[in-house]
């Protein structure tokens, strides 16, 4: 009976947390970051550009040097929006297959996957049409700044060594690797521990989620049910001055998985 109880606890714990074995990064990127930019991603781009502008306004007296993309999931979201404005970019992910996708992208100067998104970022920031050469140069500059490291947000020291960054962005990470609310609070604290004094923490999350697809099947990854108020409450306890909050309704093809996307940004007090 004791063994059965122990096994049941193990299986329940597995069900509560992200399952790397069913995560297909290629499918995930094609589904959530397709070659045509949908409303979710367009609103995310606009929100993060606004956040970047506020960060620079708040940082007139200091240089914003470093960016950490925590749990990037094989994507380059943080890099293409914030990367041009920093000196160094630390891309991190738990899964080797996700880190390999980014490494392959960096090594291939002609990989065009993110060009459409980079073009939209440039045009939104400048309000001008841009050329393919400008997009290529922008992408190359970002690639030259990136280093790739393993991370584990379940660890109190997610990178395994003591590191601090001026900007830490966690894009659909903490709420997307557990369905346990108390564990999520701990993961938020682990992630923000990477933020430097007076640094910035940018969080994008799925709100009121049932779970989310990570491969071409009906099996959902677990996700904790949280609201914007939950995120704001945690950041308040962690001593952040929250200066940006944005709700983005889920696209129709994702609305059975979550109700909204929420983007929140704050500066460490």
N, C-alpha and C positions, 0 to 999 in steps of 0.2 A: 504493500500500500504506500509505503514511504517513497519507493522508487517511482510509482505511478504519479504521485503528487509532485515529485521533482520534475518528471518529464512534462507534466501538464503545465507547470510554471514556466519551463523553458519554451514550450510551444506557444504559450500565451505571450511571452516576452517577444518572441520572434514575430508574432502577428501584430504586435504593437509598433514595431520598428521597421524601417526601410529594409527591403529585401534586394540586395545587390544582384542576386542571381536572375531576377526577372527584369532588371533595368536594361533596356536597349537604347543606348545613347543616340544612335543614328535615327531610330524611330522617334524618340523623344524630341530631338531637334527639329525633325521634319514636321512633327505635329504642332509643337508650341512655338517654333520659330521658322515658319515656312518661307518659301522664296517670295511669296506675296505677303506684304505687311498688312495684317488685319488690325482691327480697331484696338484690341488689347495691347498689341505691341506698339502701335502708333502712340497710344496714350502713355505707355511706359517710357517711350523715347522722350516725349514732351515733358513728362514729370521729372525724369532724371536730368534733362537739360536744365530745367528750372532749378532743381536742387544744386547742380553744379555751379550755376550762376550765383546762388545764395552762398554757397561755400566760399567762392572766391571773394565775394563781398565781405564775408565775415573773417577773411584771412588776409586782409590788406597788410597787417603788421607781421605776418609770418608766411613762410613759404610752405606750400603744400607739396611735399616731395614724393610721398609713397602711397600706393593703393594696394589693398589686399582684396582680391576676389575670392571670397570664402565659399567653397563648395560650388564651383562654377558649372558643374554638370555637363561639361563638354561644350559650353557656349562661351561667347566672348562679350556678354552684355555690358559688364562693368567697364571692360577695356575700351570698347568702341565709343563710349560716352565720356568717361572720365580720363581715359588713358593719355589723351593728347595733352592734358593739363598737368601731368605729374612726371617725375623723372624716372621712377621705378614702379613696376607692376609685379606683384606676386600672385600668380594664378595658382589656386589650390583646389584639390579635390581628393576625396577618399578613394575613388575607384581608379585603378590604373588605366582602364579602357577610356575613361573620360580625359585623363591627363594625356593619353596618347593622341586623341583627336586634336587637342590643342597643339601638341608638339608637332604633329604632321602639318597642321595649318601654318605654323610658324616657319617650318622648313621649306614649304612650298610657296615661293613668291607670287605664284600665279593662281593660287586657290581663291576662287571668286565668291565662296559661299556667303560671306558676311558683307560683300560689297554693297548690296542693296540697302542694308541697314546702315552701313557707314555713310553712304550717300544721303540717306534720309536724316541722319544725325547732322551732317555738315549743312545741308540745306535748311534744316530747322533752326540751327544755331545762327546761320548767317543770313537767312531769308533770301538766299541767292541760289540759282541753279549751279551745279558743280560739274566738273569734267571727270572723265574716267581716270585721267592722270592724277588729279587731286585726290580721288578716292584711293588710288594705288599708293600714293605717297603717304596718305594718312594711315593706311593699313600697315605699311612698311615701318613707319615710325613706332606704331604700337607694338608690332612684333619684336622690334629691336629692344624694347623695354621689358619684355616679359621673361620672368623666371618661373619655373613650374615646381611645385612642392606638394607633398602629401599632406592632407589634413584630416582630422577626426574631431568633429564638433562635439562628440560625446565626451571628449577629454577636456579636463580643466585647462589644459595647455594644448589647444587644437593643432599647433604646428610642431609640437614636441620640443620646441626650444622657445626661449623668451624672445618674443618679437613684438614690436609696436608699429602701427601704421597711422598715417594722417587721415586716411579714409579707409574704412572697412565696409564693403558691400556684401550683403548676404541676400541673394536673389532666390527666393523660394527654397529655403534650406531648413531652418529649424522646425517649422511647422509641417514640413514635408518628409521628415524622417522618423516621426513618432506620432502616435495617437494619444499619448499620455500627457495630460495638461501640465502636471508638476515637472515632468521631464522636460517639456518644452521651455518652461521658465528657467530651468538649469542650463539648457542649451543656449538660450538667449544670453545668459551671463557668461558662458564660455566664449561665445562669439565676440561679445563686446570687450572681453579682456584684451583683445588684440588692438584696441583703439588707443592711440597715444593721448597724453594730456591735452585737453582742449581739441581733440580730434573729432572726427565725424563718423557716425554710424548710420548707414543707409540700409533699410530693410524693405524688401518686397515680399509679400506673403499672399497665399490664397486664404480668403476669409470664408468662414462657415462651410468648411470643406467636409465632404464625405470620404475623400480619397482622391486619387488621380491616376490616370493611365500612364504607364511607362513602357508599354510595348503593345504590339498589335493583338491584344486579347482583352477580355472583360475583367481580368484580375487587376484590382486597384492596389496601388501602394497606400499605406496608411497615412493619414494626415490628421493632426489635432484640430478640433473644432475651436477656433478662436475668432474674436471680433477685433475691430480696430481699437476699442476701449481696452481690451486685454493687452495689446501691444503698447499702447500709451501708458497703461498702468505699470508694466514692467520697466519701460524706459524711464519713467518717473522715479521708480525705486532705485534704478541704476544711476540716477543723478544725471539725466540728459535733459538739455533744453531742446524740446522738440519744436522745430520751426517749419515743418512741412508734413501735411497729411493729404492723401488723395485716394479716393475710392474709384475703382474702374469696374463697371459691371462685366461679368463673365460673358464671353461670346457664346452664342447659342449652342455651338458644338461642344462647349465645355461646361455649360450651366448645370448639367446633371452631376458634375464632380465638385463644383464649388460655386458660391454665389457671387463673389467679387474678388478682384485683386486689390490689395491695399499697399500703398507706398508710403513709408514713414521715414523721416530723416531727423536726426538730432545731433547736437554738439555736446560733448562731455563737459560738464561743469567743472 
